[in-house]
Amino acid sequence: MTATQSSVKEVIPEVGGDFELDHGVIAELPQGSAVIEASSFGTSAWTRTARIRVQLPDGSQKAYFLKVRRLNIRPFAFPYHIRQMLFWESCMLPALVTSLPS
């Protein structure tokens, strides 16, 4: 774990799950939200995914999905076609999110 990462239990002891959340991810959640669970939600050779269940200030719950590149793999260690795939996926995801209904 790096200095900016902590286990879920270290950051929020009452949270269930097995996914390491970065403090920056928690800071981006809606203000007043509480993380209920952060769990691995699949994996691939180059990324990890998680489902983060959050209780919003109004008491409702919402699930967020997170996809991150593994920290222990340097981007330039990837073959060119994999670097291109990761680059274009990172460009496409924000457009996909804004075009889909909530």
C-alpha positions in Angstrom: 0.0 0.0 0.0 1.2 3.5 -0.8 1.1 6.4 1.6 -2.1 7.7 -0.1 -3.9 4.3 0.2 -5.4 2.6 3.2 -7.4 -0.5 3.8 -11.1 0.1 4.1 -10.8 -0.8 7.9 -8.1 1.8 8.4 -10.0 4.6 6.7 -13.5 3.8 8.0 -13.4 1.0 10.6 -17.1 0.3 10.4 -17.1 -0.3 6.6 -17.4 -3.7 5.2 -15.7 -5.0 2.1 -12.2 -5.9 0.8 -11.3 -3.1 -1.6 -8.7 -0.5 -0.7 -10.1 2.9 -1.0 -7.9 6.0 -1.6 -8.6 9.0 0.5 -9.2 11.0 -2.7 -12.0 8.7 -3.7 -13.8 9.2 -0.4 -13.3 12.9 -0.7 -15.2 12.9 -4.1 -18.3 11.3 -2.7 -21.3 13.6 -1.9 -20.7 15.6 1.2 -22.2 14.0 4.3 -22.2 10.5 2.7 -21.1 7.4 4.6 -19.4 4.5 2.9 -21.2 1.3 3.8 -19.1 -1.2 1.8 -16.3 -1.2 -0.7 -15.9 -4.6 -2.4 -14.0 -6.0 -5.3 -16.3 -6.3 -8.2 -14.2 -8.1 -10.8 -10.7 -7.9 -12.1 -8.7 -8.1 -15.3 -5.1 -8.3 -16.2 -4.7 -4.5 -16.1 -7.4 -3.1 -13.9 -9.4 -3.7 -10.7 -13.0 -2.8 -10.3 -15.0 -2.2 -7.1 -18.6 -1.5 -6.1 -18.8 1.2 -3.4 -22.1 1.3 -1.5 -22.8 4.7 0.1 -25.5 6.0 2.3 -26.4 9.5 1.2 -27.3 12.4 3.6 -31.0 11.9 2.9 -30.8 8.2 4.1 -31.0 6.7 0.6 -28.3 4.4 -0.7 -26.4 4.6 -3.9 -23.8 2.3 -5.5 -20.7 3.7 -7.3 -18.4 1.7 -9.5 -14.7 2.3 -9.6 -12.1 1.1 -12.1 -8.4 1.6 -11.4 -5.2 0.5 -13.0 -3.0 -1.7 -10.8 -0.3 0.4 -9.1 2.4 -2.2 -9.4 2.4 -2.2 -13.2 4.1 0.6 -15.0 2.2 1.8 -18.0 5.2 1.6 -20.3 5.6 -2.1 -19.4 2.4 -2.7 -21.4 2.5 -3.6 -25.1 1.6 -0.6 -27.3 -1.9 -1.9 -28.1 -2.7 -2.4 -24.4 -1.6 1.2 -23.7 -3.8 2.5 -26.5 -6.8 0.5 -25.2 -6.3 1.9 -21.7 -5.9 5.4 -23.0 -9.0 5.3 -25.2 -11.1 3.6 -22.5 -10.2 6.4 -20.1 -11.2 9.0 -22.7 -14.5 7.2 -23.5 -15.8 6.5 -19.9 -16.6 10.2 -19.0 -18.5 10.6 -22.3 -20.4 7.4 -21.6 -21.3 8.4 -18.1 -22.6 11.8 -19.2 -24.7 10.3 -22.0 -26.5 7.7 -20.0 -29.5 8.5 -17.8 -29.0 8.3 -14.1 
